Amino acid sequence: MRARRVSFIAAAIVAVAVCVATLPAGPALAASPGADARQPRSLPTTDGPVLSFKLPYLEHRVSDPNAQEVAQHAAGRAPLLIFLPATGEVPENYREFLAAAVSVGYSVLGLDYWNTGKSVTRTCRGDPRCYTQLQQNRLNGEDPSRFSRVGEANSILRRFTAAIDYLQTLDPEGDWGRYMVDGHPVWKNVVFAGHSQGGGESAYISHLHKLRGVLMFSSPVETYGDISAAWMDAPGKTPPSRMYGFDDVHDIYFTRITGSWRRLHMGDPDPTTASAVPTESHVMLSSLDIGNPLETHGRSVDDDGPRTTNGTMTFRPTWAWMLKQVL
């Protein structure tokens, strides 16, 4: 990818303040899946510096929402993991998972996108076409409808491209440009991961493109009784062998999530075999009691999740196992 001109660098410095932050840990309040919290949590710091930045508007036209992105490059020819937050959440609320991904061997990008207002599941419910229309619009800005009216400049693809472009200037040692060719993502080197709405969007992207892998946390929530998202009716580009899901049996959306896994041919999990910190399966269920059903939905992967007595994330072994399967 070509370097930025000096004039752009000067404009970018004026347009955005960039800081080197650290990966935090510690307890915090969870945002409800339908809430529009959109605020990072103030947590104590822990290991591993990452870049925290906003995309400069003048260059990329990314405007609303535009929370801090979080990124860090790994050594060598690492694949890229892109993480999409849940409804009302921001990338900075998933630093523990991103730190785990870096430790396994990924370069990471926690990407902000249009996840405000009502969640996808509350918007679409039993309308199978709604899921496809909404998720497509948020992916590329095409075909706005009453369900979603995101423009191209604020679409996930545009934000992805803009973030990689900006990181190549901001952090040239990361060689971020290798994840794009002629302005298009190199999908075979990209793993998408996401929480709730972000996991559903990641699954949708994996349906359209052959990714290196896709990791879904408390997601997708895209079945409603016998109805499922229309895009699940046909096989996707990413095979089920490269797809992994994790949830807790106490999740308020448990039956809709496991129904989505079955529709995606990932597996048919048995809740009676759930364990505290599961591994070794494409679809994994925890048996831990980590709050009421709504709180449980929010605690499978964000920084408010359960911790061990020494302060480490309880589910980190599950995360690490999933990450290694598609590395």
N, C-alpha and C positions, 0 to 999 in steps of 0.2 A: 504494500500500500504506500502511495507516495507521501512524502513528509509534508506537513503543513507549512505554508509560507510564514515568514516572520510577522507579517501584518496580522495574520489570523491568530498567531500565538499571543500577540499583544492584546488583541480584542478579546480573546478567550480569558486572559488573565483578568481583564477588567470585568468581563461578564460573569465570572464564577470564581468563588473562593474554593480552593482545593486544600484539603488537609490530610495528613497521615494520621489515622486513628488506630485504636487497638481493639481487639476482639473482646467484648465484655461478657461477664457472667453474672449470675445472681438472680434473685426472685423479682418478679414484676407482675402487674395485673395483665390478664389476657384480654384482647379485644374480641368482641362477639363476631361471628362470621358475617353478620349483616350490618355491623357497625362501620362507621366511617371514621375510625380513629386517626389514621394517617399520621401518627406521631411515633418517632423512635423512643425507646424506653431508656431512662437513665440508669445504667447498670455499672457495676464495678468492672474494671478492666482485667483481661487475662492475656494469654499468649498471642503472638502473631500480628504484626502490623498489616493493615490493609489500606487501600486507597478509598476514600470517601469523597464523592464528587457529585456535582450536578451538571447535566448537559447544558452547555451554553446556548441560550435561545437564539442569539444572532446567527449562529452557524446552522443549527439543526431544526429550529422552529418547534422544538419540543416545549410545551408550555404547561399544560394542566392535565393530570397532576405531574409534579416533578420533584419528588423526594430525592434524598441522597441515594445515589447508586453506591454499591460496595463491590470492590474488586481486589483481586490479588493474583499475581502470576506464580506458577510453580516452576521448578527447575526442569530443564530438558524439553522434550517435545510433548508436553502434557496435553491431554484433551481438555476442552472447555466445558465447564458445568454452568449452565444458566439457571438461576433460581427465580421463580415467580411467586410472590407472596399471596396470602389469602386475602379475601375481601377486607378492606379497611386497614390492612397491614402494610408495612414498608420494609425494604430490604434490610435495614439496620436491625430489625427484630429477629433476624435469623443468623446472626454472626457465629453462633456456636456450630450450627450445621455447616456453614461455609468454612469455618476453621477445620472441621473434621474432613471436609472434601479436600482442602489444601494438603492436610497431613497425609491423606491417602495418595495424592499425586495429581490433583486437578488444578488447573487455573480456574478461577471462579468469577462470576459476575452476578451479583444480586441485582436484578433489573426491576425498576419501577415501571408500572404500566397502568392502564385504566381499570382500577379495581374498586372504585368508589360506589357509594349508594347500595342498592339491594344486591345480594349475592345472586349468582347465576341460578342456583337451585330455587331460590324464592321468586326469581323472575320467570323462569320457564316452567317449573312444576311438571305438569302432564302434557306439555306441548313439545313433541319430539323435534319439530323444525326449529323451534326457538333456540335450542342449544347450538345448533349448527350456525344459524344466522348471527347470533350474538358472538360466538367464539371466532367465527371468520372475520367479523367486523373488527374485533379487538386485535386480531392477528395482523391484518394488512390494511385496515381502513376501508375496505370495499363493502358495497351493498349495505349502507346504513338502513336501519329499520326502527320500528317503535321499540325494539328490544335494546338496541345499542347504536349510538351515532358517533363513533370515534372516527376522526379524520386520519388520513394517511400519515401525517406528520407525528401523530401521537400513537400510532399503531405499534404493536410489539416488534414487528420486523424493522420498522424505521428506527425505533429506540435501540434495538439490538445493533443495527448498522452504525448508528450515530455513536453509541457507546464504544464499540470496537475502534472506530475511526478516531475518537477522542483519546482513548487509552493508548493508541499507538503513538500519539504525540506526548501524552502525559507520562507514559511508562514504556519507553522504547525497548528496554531490556526484556520486557514481557513478550515481545514479538507478536503482539495481538493481531496484527494484520494477516497472519497465516490462517486465521479462522474465517477469512473472507476471500473470495476470488471473483473479480469483476463485479464487485458490489453485492455478491450473493453469499450467504453462509455456506461453509463447507460442512454440510450436515453430518457427514460420517465422523467428524471430529468433535461433535457437539452432543452433550447429554443435557436434556431438559429435566428439571425437577421442580416440584411446586407443592404448595400446601392449599388444600381445599379448592377454591376457585383457580388458584395457580396450578394445582395438580391437574385439574380438569382441562385447563388450557394447554398444559404440557402434553397431555394425552391426545388432545385434538391435533396439536402440531405433529406429534409422532405418527398420527394417522395419515397426514398429508406428505410427510417427508421421512426418508429412511435415516433416522437418527442413530447415533452410537448407542443410545439408550434413553429410557425415560423412567423417572422415579416419582411415585405419587404418594403423598402423605395426607391421610384423611380425605381421600379423593380417588376418582372423580365421584361427585354426587349427581349422577346423570341418569339414574333410573327412577321411575315413579310408579310403583306397582309393577304392572306388566309392560309399561311404556319406558322406552329408553331413547337417548339422543339419536336422531336420525343418522348422524354420521357413523354410528356404530353398526349400521346394517350391513356394511361391506368391509372386507378385510382392509387393514391399513398398511402403509408402507413399512413401518417398523414392526418386525415380527414380535409376537408375544414372548419369545425367548429373551428379548431385550427389554422387557417391561417388568417393573417391580412395584408392589404396593404395600403400604403399612398403615394400620389403623388400630384402635383400641376397641374392645368389644362393648364398652360403655358409651361410645360415640352416639350422639343423638341421631346421626345420619347413617348409622352402621349398616342397616339393611339396604339402603340405596347405594352405599359405597361397594359393598360386597356384590350387589347385583350388577354394578358397573364392571367390576372385575370379571364376573362370569361372562358378560356380554363381550368383553374384550379378549376372551379366551385365555385369561391369565391364570385361572384356577378357581376352584370352588372351596373356599376356606371353611373349616369346621370350627365354630367358636368353642366347642368343648375341648379342643386341643390347644387353645391359646396358652401362651406362657408369658412370664413377666417381660422378658427381653428377647423376643424371638429372632431367629435367623433361619437360613437354609430353606427358603421357599420363595416363590414368586409373589405370593400373597401372604402377608404375615399379620398376626393379630396378637396384641398384648392383652393380658388379663388384669393389668394393674388398675386400681381405682385411683384416678388422678383428678377427681373433681366431679361436678355434676355433668350430665350428658353434654350440655353446650360447652362447658369449660374443657371437657375431654376432647371435643372436636378440635379445639385450638391448641392442644398441648402435645401433639405427636412429633413436632419438629421445631417449633419456635422456642425462643430463649426462655419462655415462661414454663417450659416443660419440667417434668420431675427431675430431681437431682439426687445423687447418692449422698451419703453422709460426709464425703470429702469435697462435695461441691461440683463434681463432674456431672454431665448430663447422663441420666439413667439410660436413655435410648441410644447413646452414642455407639455402642457395639452393633445395634441394629442398623443404624445409619452407615457405619463403616462397612458392614457386610454388603449392604445394598450397593454402595458406591464401588466396591471392588469388583462386583459382578459385571459392570459395564465399563470398567476402566480400560 
